[in-house]
Amino acid sequence: MAVQTHVAYSGTFKGAAIFAGNAYYCAEGSLAFALTRCMVALSAAQVPVASLVSTTRYWAMQGWIDNTANLINAKVYLFSGVLDQTVRQPAMDALRDYYLNFVTPANVVYNNQVMAGHSWVSLLGPNLCEVQQSPYINNCNLDVQQTFLSLFYGTLQPKQTGQLSGQFLAIDQAEFLEDRNPVVHGLDNNAWVYVPAACSRGELCKVHVAYHGCNMSFQKIGDQFVRRSGLNEWADTNNLIVLYPQIFPSLTEPVNGQGCWDWWGYDDADYAKKSGRQLLMTKRMVDRITSGYAPVAAPQNVAIAATSPYAIKLSWNAVSGARGYNVYRNNVLANSSPLVSPNYRDSGLAANATYVYTVRAIASNGNQGPASEPVVATTR
């Protein structure tokens, strides 16, 4: 997904770090291609790099993706574990060859020497380097985050070795979809974002997007990737906001039981273009963040004001600086549009049923603040 985002929106994203990936549009909309030449190719020659390069140039000419001239000065970091049996090294070799058609060769760094299994590599990983198992975060005694962040941003300040200064906030992914229905498109309700304290104070900050791999979504491994990626510690001292979009694994339509990003067309035939639903959602979230982070506090004293057999009324204290509020019932957005007043009547419920509610304030620029403490209510 990082490759798709980088190539499709190369005017916005200036670099990419890819662990166990494949060439842009490698699957060409085919699950069979995705599972074969894009993952277990025996040689890079099995991947039609020249054809994919031609497709990329044509799509750029049509305006379906950004101008490929943006890629000339991009910075690219590639990591492929020697022991990776899921996305084997020839597939990553093909990705390197693909990028070399667009990116200045000196800007492409390829690490394919580490005895690592299929994983995201981080010093905070709970797995040994060579294993290939959940949560797919392996400690190989390498700070690869320092390597690729330095490639992107230049000399870094020392990373945070104590408690992080910032906060992890939830972002409602539904707000960035046309139909506001993430799950039917294989997306979770919430993304997560790490905001260092300096960025909360209004200092100039950059935005870094971190996509989890298959079987690494919040629904699969909780917040392990969000907190153990190795990115937050560097972000904390270098004014980087880190966005963690999230997939929802599903055995129904769209079938995506492992919780992978759409890189073969399971939800959207235009998945690799700027109009691709998951790509466009990420771009919209980045645009919102870069419009200026405006912090608001979590609503306090959320209380159940009244109950009936089919409705529950909530109230809470007004939040300074909030332009509105969203109420979440069992982690799903309950209100159809932002609330102006600090109260809400949730109707159409089942009788004698229990629900859990949280409330989030909406800042002046549309960003949501942290959730309130949950409250539990039961209809009569």
C-alpha positions as CSV (number, residue, x, y, z in Angstrom):
1,M,0.0,0.0,0.0
2,A,2.9,2.3,0.6
3,V,4.0,1.9,-3.0
4,Q,0.5,2.6,-4.3
5,T,0.3,5.8,-2.2
6,H,3.7,7.0,-3.1
7,V,3.3,6.5,-6.8
8,A,-0.3,7.6,-7.1
9,Y,0.2,10.7,-5.0
10,S,3.9,11.4,-5.6
11,G,3.2,15.2,-5.5
12,T,2.2,14.8,-1.9
13,F,4.4,11.9,-0.5
14,K,8.1,12.5,-1.0
15,G,9.4,9.1,-0.1
16,A,8.4,5.5,0.9
17,A,9.8,2.7,3.1
18,I,8.6,-0.7,2.0
19,F,8.9,-3.9,3.9
20,A,8.1,-7.0,1.9
21,G,6.3,-5.2,-0.9
22,N,6.0,-5.5,-4.7
23,A,6.0,-3.3,-7.8
24,Y,3.3,-0.7,-8.3
25,Y,0.2,-2.4,-9.8
26,C,1.9,-5.8,-9.8
27,A,-1.3,-7.7,-9.4
28,E,-3.1,-5.8,-12.2
29,G,-6.4,-6.4,-10.5
30,S,-5.9,-10.2,-10.3
31,L,-5.7,-12.2,-7.0
32,A,-4.0,-15.0,-8.9
33,F,-1.2,-12.6,-9.9
34,A,-1.0,-11.2,-6.4
35,L,-0.5,-14.7,-4.9
36,T,2.1,-15.8,-7.5
37,R,4.4,-13.4,-9.3
38,C,3.9,-10.6,-6.7
39,M,4.8,-12.8,-3.7
40,V,6.6,-16.0,-4.5
41,A,8.3,-15.2,-7.8
42,L,11.5,-17.3,-8.3
43,S,13.1,-14.4,-10.2
44,A,12.5,-10.7,-10.7
45,A,12.0,-11.5,-14.4
46,Q,8.6,-13.1,-13.6
47,V,7.3,-9.7,-12.7
48,P,6.5,-7.7,-15.9
49,V,8.3,-4.6,-14.7
50,A,8.6,-2.9,-18.2
51,S,4.8,-3.3,-18.7
52,L,4.1,-1.9,-15.2
53,V,6.3,1.1,-15.9
54,S,4.4,1.7,-19.2
55,T,1.1,1.5,-17.3
56,T,2.4,4.0,-14.8
57,R,3.5,6.5,-17.4
58,Y,0.2,6.2,-19.3
59,W,-1.9,6.7,-16.1
60,A,0.2,9.7,-15.3
61,M,-0.5,11.2,-18.8
62,Q,-4.2,10.6,-18.2
63,G,-4.1,12.4,-14.8
64,W,-5.2,9.2,-13.0
65,I,-2.0,9.4,-10.9
66,D,0.4,12.3,-10.2
67,N,3.2,13.2,-12.7
68,T,6.0,10.6,-12.5
69,A,8.5,13.5,-12.7
70,N,7.8,14.0,-8.9
71,L,9.6,10.7,-8.3
72,I,13.0,11.7,-9.6
73,N,14.1,13.1,-6.3
74,A,12.1,10.8,-4.1
75,K,13.8,8.8,-1.3
76,V,13.0,5.1,-1.2
77,Y,14.0,2.5,1.4
78,L,13.4,-1.2,0.7
79,F,13.7,-4.1,3.2
80,S,13.5,-7.7,2.3
81,G,14.3,-10.4,4.9
82,V,16.5,-13.3,3.6
83,L,14.1,-15.8,5.4
84,D,10.9,-14.2,4.2
85,Q,8.8,-17.0,2.7
86,T,5.7,-14.9,2.2
87,V,7.0,-12.1,-0.1
88,R,10.3,-13.6,-1.4
89,Q,13.2,-11.5,-2.4
90,P,12.7,-11.7,-6.2
91,A,9.5,-9.8,-5.8
92,M,11.3,-7.1,-3.9
93,D,14.1,-7.1,-6.5
94,A,11.4,-6.4,-9.1
95,L,10.2,-3.5,-6.9
96,R,13.7,-2.1,-6.8
97,D,13.9,-2.4,-10.6
98,Y,10.6,-0.7,-11.0
99,Y,11.6,2.3,-8.9
100,L,14.9,2.6,-10.7
101,N,12.9,3.6,-13.8
102,F,11.7,6.8,-12.0
103,V,13.9,7.5,-9.0
104,T,17.6,8.7,-9.0
105,P,19.5,5.5,-8.2
106,A,21.5,7.0,-5.4
107,N,18.1,7.7,-3.6
108,V,17.1,4.0,-3.5
109,V,18.4,2.1,-0.5
110,Y,17.8,-1.7,-0.5
111,N,18.6,-3.9,2.5
112,N,18.3,-7.5,1.6
113,Q,21.0,-9.0,3.8
114,V,19.3,-9.5,7.2
115,M,18.2,-13.0,8.3
116,A,14.7,-11.8,8.9
117,G,11.4,-13.5,8.5
118,H,8.3,-11.9,7.0
119,S,7.8,-8.9,9.2
120,W,8.0,-5.2,10.0
121,V,11.4,-4.7,11.7
122,S,11.5,-2.7,14.9
123,L,13.6,-2.6,18.1
124,L,10.3,-2.8,20.0
125,G,9.2,-5.9,18.2
126,P,8.3,-8.9,20.5
127,N,9.4,-11.5,17.9
128,L,12.9,-12.8,17.2
129,C,14.3,-11.6,13.9
130,E,14.0,-14.9,12.0
131,V,10.5,-15.9,13.0
132,Q,7.4,-15.5,10.9
133,Q,4.4,-15.2,13.2
134,S,2.0,-12.8,14.8
135,P,2.2,-9.9,15.5
136,Y,4.8,-9.8,12.6
137,I,7.0,-7.2,14.4
138,N,10.5,-8.6,14.6
139,N,13.5,-7.3,16.6
140,C,16.6,-7.7,14.4
141,N,18.8,-5.4,16.6
142,L,18.6,-2.8,13.8
143,D,17.0,0.6,14.1
144,V,15.7,0.7,10.5
145,Q,13.3,3.5,11.4
146,Q,16.3,5.8,12.1
147,T,17.8,4.7,8.7
148,F,14.7,5.5,6.5
149,L,13.6,8.6,8.5
150,S,17.1,10.0,8.1
151,L,16.9,9.2,4.4
152,F,13.6,11.2,4.2
153,Y,14.3,14.1,6.6
154,G,18.0,14.4,7.0
155,T,19.8,14.5,10.3
156,L,17.5,13.6,13.2
157,Q,17.4,14.7,16.8
158,P,18.0,11.8,19.2
159,K,14.9,9.7,19.7
160,Q,12.8,9.7,22.8
161,T,14.0,7.0,25.2
162,G,11.7,7.8,28.1
163,Q,7.9,8.4,28.2
164,L,6.4,9.8,25.0
165,S,5.4,13.4,25.2
166,G,2.4,13.2,22.9
167,Q,-0.9,11.4,22.7
168,F,-2.5,8.7,20.5
169,L,-5.8,9.9,19.0
170,A,-8.5,8.0,17.1
171,I,-9.6,9.4,13.7
172,D,-13.0,8.4,12.3
173,Q,-12.2,6.9,8.9
174,A,-15.9,7.1,7.9
175,E,-15.7,10.9,7.6
176,F,-13.2,10.5,4.7
177,L,-15.4,8.1,2.6
178,E,-18.2,9.1,0.3
179,D,-20.7,6.7,1.8
180,R,-19.3,7.0,5.4
181,N,-19.4,3.2,5.7
182,P,-15.8,1.8,6.3
183,V,-16.6,-1.8,7.0
184,V,-18.3,-2.5,3.7
185,H,-15.0,-1.4,2.1
186,G,-12.8,-3.5,4.3
187,L,-11.8,-0.6,6.5
188,D,-12.0,-0.2,10.3
189,N,-14.0,2.5,11.9
190,N,-11.0,4.3,13.3
191,A,-7.4,5.1,12.3
192,W,-4.9,6.2,14.9
193,V,-2.5,9.1,14.9
194,Y,0.4,9.9,17.2
195,V,0.7,13.6,17.9
196,P,3.9,14.8,19.7
197,A,3.4,17.5,22.3
198,A,5.3,20.0,20.1
199,C,2.8,19.5,17.3
200,S,-0.1,20.0,19.8
201,R,1.4,23.3,20.7
202,G,1.3,24.4,17.1
203,E,4.9,24.0,16.1
204,L,5.5,23.2,12.4
205,C,5.3,19.4,11.9
206,K,5.5,16.9,9.0
207,V,3.1,14.0,8.6
208,H,4.3,10.4,8.2
209,V,1.9,7.6,7.2
210,A,2.5,4.1,8.4
211,Y,0.4,1.3,6.9
212,H,0.2,-2.0,8.8
213,G,0.8,-5.3,6.9
214,C,-1.6,-8.2,6.5
215,N,-2.6,-9.7,9.8
216,M,-1.3,-6.6,11.6
217,S,-4.5,-4.5,11.8
218,F,-5.9,-3.2,15.1
219,Q,-8.6,-5.9,14.9
220,K,-5.8,-8.6,14.6
221,I,-3.1,-7.5,17.0
222,G,-4.6,-4.6,19.0
223,D,-2.4,-1.5,19.3
224,Q,0.9,-3.4,18.9
225,F,1.8,-2.0,15.5
226,V,0.6,1.5,16.5
227,R,2.8,1.5,19.6
228,R,5.7,-0.8,18.6
229,S,6.4,0.4,15.1
230,G,9.6,2.2,16.3
231,L,8.3,5.4,14.6
232,N,6.8,7.2,17.6
233,E,10.0,7.5,19.5
234,W,11.7,9.3,16.6
235,A,8.5,11.3,15.8
236,D,8.4,12.6,19.4
237,T,11.6,14.5,19.1
238,N,11.6,15.4,15.4
239,N,8.1,17.0,15.0
240,L,6.5,14.2,13.0
241,I,2.9,13.3,13.3
242,V,2.4,9.6,12.5
243,L,-0.9,8.4,10.9
244,Y,-1.8,4.7,11.2
245,P,-4.8,3.9,8.9
246,Q,-6.6,0.7,9.6
247,I,-8.1,-2.2,7.7
248,F,-11.0,-4.4,9.1
249,P,-10.4,-8.1,8.4
250,S,-13.6,-9.8,7.0
251,L,-14.7,-13.2,5.8
252,T,-17.8,-11.6,4.1
253,E,-17.8,-9.2,1.2
254,P,-15.2,-7.9,0.6
255,V,-13.5,-11.1,1.5
256,N,-10.2,-10.1,3.2
257,G,-9.8,-12.4,6.2
258,Q,-6.1,-11.5,6.7
259,G,-6.8,-7.7,6.9
260,C,-4.7,-6.7,3.9
261,W,-4.8,-3.3,2.1
262,D,-6.4,-3.4,-1.3
263,W,-3.6,-4.1,-3.7
264,W,-5.4,-6.5,-6.0
265,G,-8.9,-5.0,-6.3
266,Y,-11.0,-6.7,-3.7
267,D,-13.0,-3.6,-3.1
268,D,-12.3,-1.2,-5.9
269,A,-11.2,-1.7,-9.6
270,D,-9.4,1.7,-9.4
271,Y,-7.5,0.7,-6.2
272,A,-4.1,1.9,-7.5
273,K,-5.3,5.2,-8.9
274,K,-5.8,8.5,-7.0
275,S,-9.5,7.8,-7.1
276,G,-9.0,4.5,-5.4
277,R,-11.2,4.4,-2.3
278,Q,-8.6,3.5,0.3
279,L,-5.9,5.7,-1.2
280,L,-8.2,8.7,-1.4
281,M,-9.3,8.1,2.2
282,T,-5.6,8.3,3.3
283,K,-5.0,11.4,1.2
284,R,-8.0,13.1,2.7
285,M,-6.9,12.3,6.3
286,V,-3.4,13.7,5.5
287,D,-4.9,16.8,4.0
288,R,-7.0,17.3,7.2
289,I,-4.0,16.9,9.5
290,T,-1.8,19.2,7.4
291,S,-4.5,21.9,7.4
292,G,-3.4,22.6,11.0
293,Y,-3.7,20.5,14.1
294,A,-6.2,22.0,16.5
295,P,-6.3,20.1,19.8
296,V,-9.5,19.8,21.8
297,A,-9.9,17.9,25.1
298,A,-12.0,14.8,25.7
299,P,-15.5,15.6,26.9
300,Q,-16.0,15.3,30.7
301,N,-18.9,14.1,32.8
302,V,-20.7,12.1,30.1
303,A,-23.9,11.0,31.8
304,I,-27.1,9.2,31.0
305,A,-29.8,11.9,31.3
306,A,-32.8,9.6,30.5
307,T,-33.8,6.2,29.2
308,S,-36.9,4.7,27.6
309,P,-37.5,1.3,26.0
310,Y,-36.2,2.5,22.6
311,A,-34.0,5.6,23.3
312,I,-31.2,6.8,25.5
313,K,-30.4,10.5,26.1
314,L,-26.8,11.6,27.0
315,S,-25.3,14.8,28.2
316,W,-21.8,16.1,28.9
317,N,-19.9,19.2,29.7
318,A,-19.2,21.6,26.8
319,V,-15.5,21.5,25.6
320,S,-13.7,24.7,25.0
321,G,-12.8,25.3,21.4
322,A,-15.1,22.6,20.1
323,R,-17.2,23.3,17.0
324,G,-19.3,20.1,17.6
325,Y,-19.4,16.6,18.9
326,N,-19.7,13.0,17.8
327,V,-21.3,10.2,19.8
328,Y,-20.1,6.6,19.4
329,R,-22.4,3.7,20.3
330,N,-20.4,0.5,20.8
331,N,-17.5,2.2,18.9
332,V,-19.7,3.0,15.9
333,L,-20.7,6.6,15.1
334,A,-24.3,7.1,16.2
335,N,-25.1,10.6,15.0
336,S,-25.6,11.3,11.2
337,S,-24.1,14.8,11.4
338,P,-22.0,16.7,14.0
339,L,-23.9,17.8,17.1
340,V,-23.8,21.4,18.1
341,S,-25.0,21.1,21.7
342,P,-23.5,18.9,24.4
343,N,-26.3,16.4,24.5
344,Y,-27.8,13.7,22.3
345,R,-30.9,11.5,22.1
346,D,-30.1,8.1,20.6
347,S,-33.3,6.5,19.3
348,G,-34.3,3.4,17.4
349,L,-32.7,1.1,20.0
350,A,-33.8,-2.3,21.2
351,A,-35.7,-2.6,24.5
352,N,-33.9,-4.0,27.5
353,A,-30.5,-3.8,25.7
354,T,-27.2,-2.5,26.9
355,Y,-25.0,0.0,25.0
356,V,-21.6,1.6,25.6
357,Y,-21.1,5.3,24.7
358,T,-18.2,7.6,24.2
359,V,-18.1,11.2,23.0
360,R,-15.5,13.1,21.0
361,A,-15.2,16.8,20.5
362,I,-14.5,18.2,17.0
363,A,-11.9,21.0,16.7
364,S,-12.3,24.1,14.5
365,N,-10.4,22.4,11.6
366,G,-12.5,19.2,11.8
367,N,-10.0,17.1,13.7
368,Q,-11.5,14.9,16.4
369,G,-10.1,15.0,20.0
370,P,-9.7,12.0,22.2
371,A,-12.7,10.0,23.4
372,S,-14.4,10.5,26.7
373,E,-14.5,7.9,29.4
374,P,-17.1,5.3,28.3
375,V,-20.5,5.1,29.9
376,V,-22.9,2.2,29.9
377,A,-26.6,2.5,29.6
378,T,-29.5,0.0,29.3
379,T,-32.9,0.7,27.8
380,R,-36.0,0.0,29.8
